[in-house]
């Protein structure tokens, strides 16, 4: 089966000033196709997550971008998000599926573990996420993944895989070639010197390069 081209999975910074970030988020999703956007706020209250979702979700949907909430299937269900991303120490897959129903997107962090990825697939996850592939300042990685795990996954499974961790236009090529269905990025978009739209555009060019 022919694979779809690799797509962009945008993750918010862990802390945002919503009044300023709304414009940056709009610029990013307008700058090029963003398949999914994950709201990943650390040390934020439930009300802060609600407020951010209320502002950002309609923007995402206006540009055909799925809106995913990190860690919190309860809030994802309450707020009408498209899905949730759960880590190994977050709510269980079963809990998330019970809250979101069959239509909700559920992605699972699998670090560099083939066992965790197969387990997630068996449970019914909509995607698995591997990483970190490169050093990152966004969070302290619990594992280092190699591009070989993406090749292995594509040979055996049809469920999409997401590559995450320090990905930028200069290093993403091998991950695309290895079989990443999505590249999850943070600072390479939000910290781009020419703005988020330029960051998105640069990634799209780099993602397309291996097949040219």
Residue pairs with C-beta under 8 A, 6 or more apart in sequence:
1 158
3 154
3 179
3 181
4 181
5 207
5 208
5 211
6 176
6 180
6 181
6 182
6 183
6 207
7 33
7 35
7 36
7 181
7 182
7 183
8 32
8 33
8 34
8 35
8 36
8 182
8 183
8 185
8 200
8 203
8 204
8 207
9 34
9 35
9 36
9 37
9 38
9 162
9 164
9 182
9 183
9 184
9 185
10 28
10 29
10 34
10 36
10 37
10 38
10 65
10 184
10 185
10 186
10 189
10 200
11 37
11 38
11 40
11 70
11 138
11 164
11 184
11 185
11 186
12 21
12 25
12 37
12 38
12 39
12 40
12 41
12 52
12 56
12 186
12 190
13 21
13 138
13 186
13 187
13 190
14 40
14 41
14 42
14 43
14 138
14 139
15 41
15 42
15 43
15 44
16 41
16 52
18 48
18 51
18 52
18 55
21 52
21 56
22 55
22 56
22 59
24 190
24 195
24 196
25 37
25 56
25 59
25 60
25 196
26 59
27 195
27 196
27 197
28 34
28 189
28 190
28 196
28 197
28 199
28 200
29 37
29 59
29 60
29 62
29 63
29 65
29 200
30 63
30 197
31 196
31 197
31 198
31 199
31 200
31 201
32 197
32 200
32 201
32 203
32 204
33 64
33 204
34 60
34 63
34 65
34 200
35 65
35 66
35 182
36 65
36 66
36 67
36 68
36 82
36 105
36 182
37 56
37 60
37 65
37 66
37 67
37 68
38 68
38 69
38 70
38 85
38 184
39 49
39 52
39 53
39 56
39 67
39 68
39 69
39 70
39 81
40 70
40 71
40 85
41 48
41 49
41 52
41 70
44 52
46 75
49 69
49 72
49 75
49 79
50 75
50 78
50 79
53 67
53 69
53 75
53 79
53 81
54 79
56 67
57 67
57 79
57 80
57 81
60 66
60 67
61 67
66 82
66 83
66 105
67 81
67 82
68 76
68 81
68 82
68 83
68 84
68 85
68 105
68 107
69 75
69 76
69 79
69 81
69 83
69 84
69 85
70 84
70 85
71 84
71 85
71 86
71 87
71 90
71 91
72 84
72 91
73 84
73 86
73 91
73 95
73 96
73 99
73 100
73 104
73 106
74 91
74 99
75 81
76 83
76 84
76 96
76 99
76 100
76 104
77 99
77 100
77 104
82 104
82 105
83 100
83 104
83 105
83 106
83 107
83 126
84 91
84 96
84 100
84 104
84 105
84 106
84 107
85 106
85 107
85 108
85 109
85 129
86 92
86 93
86 96
86 106
86 107
86 108
86 109
87 108
87 109
88 109
88 110
88 111
88 116
93 106
93 108
93 120
93 123
93 124
93 125
94 123
96 104
96 106
97 104
97 106
97 124
100 106
105 126
105 127
106 124
106 125
106 126
107 125
107 126
107 127
107 128
107 129
107 162
108 116
108 117
108 120
108 125
108 127
108 128
108 129
109 129
110 116
110 117
110 120
110 128
110 129
110 130
111 130
111 131
111 142
111 143
111 145
112 130
112 131
112 143
112 144
112 145
112 146
112 149
113 143
114 149
114 152
116 128
117 128
117 130
117 149
117 153
117 157
117 161
120 128
121 128
121 157
121 159
125 159
126 159
126 160
127 159
127 160
127 161
127 162
127 181
127 182
128 153
128 159
128 160
128 161
128 162
129 161
129 162
129 163
129 164
129 184
130 145
130 149
130 150
130 153
130 161
130 162
130 163
130 164
131 141
131 143
131 145
131 163
131 164
131 165
131 184
132 141
132 143
132 144
132 145
132 164
132 165
132 166
133 144
133 145
133 146
133 147
133 163
133 164
133 165
133 166
133 167
133 171
133 175
134 165
134 166
134 167
134 168
134 171
135 141
135 165
135 166
136 165
136 166
136 186
136 187
137 187
138 186
138 187
141 165
145 163
145 165
147 174
147 175
147 177
147 178
148 178
150 161
150 163
150 175
150 178
150 179
150 180
151 178
151 179
153 161
153 179
154 161
154 178
154 179
160 181
160 182
161 179
161 180
161 181
161 182
162 180
162 181
162 182
162 183
162 184
163 175
163 180
163 182
163 183
163 184
164 183
164 184
165 184
167 175
167 183
167 184
167 185
167 188
168 185
168 188
168 203
169 188
169 202
169 203
169 205
169 206
170 206
172 183
172 203
172 206
172 207
173 206
173 209
173 210
175 183
176 183
176 207
176 210
176 211
177 210
183 203
183 207
185 199
185 203
188 199
188 202
188 203
189 196
189 199
189 200
189 203
190 196
190 199
191 199
192 198
192 199
192 202
